[in-house]
Amino acid sequence: MAKSFKEALKDRRSIYELSRRSTLDDQQLKELLQFAVKHVPSAYNSQSTRLVLLTGKAHEKLWDIVKETLQKIVPEDAFARTRDKIDVSFASGYGTVLFFEDEEVVENQQKKFPTYADNFPIWSQHTSAMHQLVIWTMLEDAGMGASLQHYNPLIDKTVTEHWHLPEKWKLIAQMPFGKVVGEPAEKEFEPVEKRVLAFSE
């Protein structure tokens, strides 16, 4: 990393003004995702996270799917705002990372360790969240901005069918990214003293 881990984590923000440019080429982006999916931990080393990188026309298609889906359910007088937000904040980026969890892996873990069966879906969400944070931070460290979106489950079926993905892959989140063209607003923090306690005995 060009920055220290703490610096990159601090500088990671939700960025809603993105350009169609990237500091990394598609192969480097793929390698970034491969690094994350290999090294981010998962409960019982289940390795349930699946990632899909969309760039170029595939990235554009995803956000067309989102708009087409929402147009069917958002009132006509409100859809223009929704469409503009998607176009300016998400579709405007260079690419999107789709985060999935493989439910077949989760189900197999439940059968293998029945005592903890109820926990594996929760732990699956935990590992997905860790992948999201790591990739978000690595993109920031590479000089790009991103945000995390959740248009699932509305778009799940169309996305799965369009890219011929396994039906057992459950869509968790979408992360549009690209070079930053606008800085985020100042972020407010709750006092850390209320949020972190420490005891020595």
RASUL-V666717 format. One record per residue. N is the residue number from 0. PHI is phi in radians with two decimals (none if undefined). OMEGA is omega as a letter, one per 40 degrees, with the letter a starting at -180 (999 if undefined). D_FIRST is the distance of its C-alpha to the first C-alpha in Angstrom with 2 decimals. Layout:
N;PHI;OMEGA;D_FIRST / N;PHI;OMEGA;D_FIRST
This chain:
0;none;i;0.00 / 1;-1.19;i;3.81 / 2;-1.71;i;5.37 / 3;-1.20;i;6.63 / 4;-1.02;a;7.41 / 5;-1.13;i;10.76 / 6;-1.14;a;10.07 / 7;-1.13;i;8.42 / 8;-1.15;i;11.31 / 9;-1.15;a;13.77 / 10;-1.41;i;13.16 / 11;-1.17;a;13.49 / 12;-2.44;i;17.12 / 13;-1.38;a;19.81 / 14;-1.91;a;20.10 / 15;-1.98;i;23.50 / 16;-2.14;a;23.66 / 17;-2.10;i;21.83 / 18;-1.93;i;22.58 / 19;-1.44;i;23.12 / 20;-2.02;i;20.27 / 21;-2.36;i;16.81 / 22;-1.43;i;13.92 / 23;-2.12;i;13.64 / 24;-1.41;a;16.82 / 25;-1.08;i;18.33 / 26;-1.16;i;17.50 / 27;-1.15;i;13.75 / 28;-1.12;i;14.23 / 29;-1.07;i;16.38 / 30;-1.15;i;13.97 / 31;-1.07;i;11.38 / 32;-1.17;i;14.44 / 33;-1.10;i;15.63 / 34;-1.07;a;12.62 / 35;-1.10;a;13.12 / 36;-1.20;i;16.86 / 37;-1.41;a;16.85 / 38;-1.89;i;14.95 / 39;-1.27;a;15.82 / 40;-1.30;i;19.10 / 41;-2.56;a;22.54 / 42;-1.04;a;25.94 / 43;0.99;a;27.80 / 44;0.90;a;25.00 / 45;-1.23;i;26.72 / 46;0.91;a;23.78 / 47;-1.53;a;25.56 / 48;-1.31;i;22.86 / 49;-2.23;a;23.28 / 50;-2.16;i;21.22 / 51;-2.25;i;22.65 / 52;-1.73;i;20.89 / 53;-2.03;i;23.33 / 54;-2.33;i;23.12 / 55;1.00;a;26.00 / 56;-1.15;i;29.40 / 57;-1.15;i;28.18 / 58;-1.07;i;26.11 / 59;-1.07;a;29.24 / 60;-1.10;i;31.43 / 61;-0.99;a;29.63 / 62;-1.33;i;30.23 / 63;-1.14;i;33.76 / 64;-1.06;i;34.33 / 65;-1.06;a;33.23 / 66;-1.14;a;35.58 / 67;-1.10;i;38.42 / 68;-1.19;a;38.15 / 69;-1.21;a;38.12 / 70;-1.06;a;40.94 / 71;-1.33;a;43.20 / 72;-2.15;i;42.76 / 73;-1.55;i;41.88 / 74;-0.93;a;45.00 / 75;-0.98;a;45.67 / 76;-1.25;a;45.67 / 77;-1.81;a;42.17 / 78;-1.17;a;40.55 / 79;-1.01;i;40.05 / 80;-1.14;i;37.67 / 81;-1.09;i;35.82 / 82;-1.07;a;35.62 / 83;-1.13;i;34.44 / 84;-1.09;i;31.63 / 85;-1.11;a;30.41 / 86;-1.13;a;30.77 / 87;-1.44;a;29.03 / 88;-1.75;a;26.25 / 89;-2.13;a;25.42 / 90;-1.12;a;27.17 / 91;-1.24;a;26.05 / 92;-1.35;a;22.45 / 93;-1.41;a;21.11 / 94;-2.83;i;21.01 / 95;-2.46;i;21.27 / 96;-1.76;i;19.92 / 97;-1.73;i;22.85 / 98;-1.83;i;22.50 / 99;-2.16;i;25.41 / 100;-2.12;a;26.73 / 101;-1.44;a;29.08 / 102;-1.19;i;32.24 / 103;-1.14;i;33.79 / 104;-1.10;a;31.25 / 105;-1.07;i;31.92 / 106;-1.10;i;35.65 / 107;-1.14;i;35.56 / 108;-1.16;i;33.83 / 109;-1.11;i;36.54 / 110;-1.25;a;39.21 / 111;-1.28;a;37.69 / 112;-2.21;a;37.27 / 113;-1.06;i;40.03 / 114;-1.06;a;39.94 / 115;-1.92;a;36.58 / 116;-0.95;a;37.35 / 117;-1.21;a;37.09 / 118;-1.46;a;33.61 / 119;-1.09;i;31.85 / 120;-1.09;i;31.78 / 121;-1.20;i;30.28 / 122;-1.11;i;27.68 / 123;-1.10;i;26.88 / 124;-1.13;i;26.12 / 125;-1.07;a;23.89 / 126;-1.18;i;21.68 / 127;-1.08;i;21.63 / 128;-1.07;i;20.53 / 129;-1.13;i;17.63 / 130;-1.08;a;16.55 / 131;-1.06;a;17.04 / 132;-1.15;a;14.91 / 133;-1.09;a;11.93 / 134;-1.19;i;12.26 / 135;-1.01;a;13.05 / 136;-1.19;i;9.97 / 137;-1.17;i;7.75 / 138;-1.15;i;10.29 / 139;-1.09;i;10.12 / 140;-1.10;i;6.52 / 141;-1.47;i;7.99 / 142;1.60;a;10.88 / 143;-2.19;i;13.32 / 144;-1.89;a;15.64 / 145;-2.75;i;17.28 / 146;-2.52;a;20.02 / 147;-2.01;a;21.58 / 148;-2.11;a;25.16 / 149;-2.41;i;27.92 / 150;-1.61;i;30.72 / 151;-1.38;e;31.46 / 152;-1.55;a;34.08 / 153;-1.02;a;35.83 / 154;-1.77;a;34.03 / 155;-0.97;a;33.52 / 156;-1.10;a;36.55 / 157;-1.14;i;36.12 / 158;-1.10;a;32.45 / 159;-1.04;a;33.33 / 160;-1.24;a;36.30 / 161;-1.13;a;34.77 / 162;-1.77;i;31.92 / 163;0.94;a;34.08 / 164;-1.58;i;31.84 / 165;-1.02;a;33.23 / 166;-1.14;a;35.37 / 167;-1.41;i;33.91 / 168;-1.42;a;30.46 / 169;-1.69;a;30.47 / 170;-1.27;a;28.51 / 171;-1.89;a;26.59 / 172;-2.83;i;24.59 / 173;-2.22;a;23.52 / 174;-2.17;i;20.30 / 175;-1.26;a;20.95 / 176;-2.57;i;18.10 / 177;3.00;i;17.97 / 178;-1.17;a;17.37 / 179;-1.38;i;18.58 / 180;-2.07;i;22.12 / 181;-2.65;a;23.07 / 182;-1.43;i;21.63 / 183;-1.28;i;22.31 / 184;-1.23;i;25.08 / 185;-1.04;a;24.80 / 186;-1.74;i;23.96 / 187;-1.69;a;26.47 / 188;-2.16;i;25.83 / 189;-1.22;a;28.45 / 190;-0.99;a;28.97 / 191;-1.16;i;26.63 / 192;-1.08;i;29.63 / 193;-1.43;a;31.33 / 194;-1.87;i;28.47 / 195;-2.27;i;27.49 / 196;-1.98;i;30.24 / 197;-2.43;i;30.22 / 198;-2.31;i;33.09 / 199;-2.06;i;33.82 / 200;-2.74;999;37.16
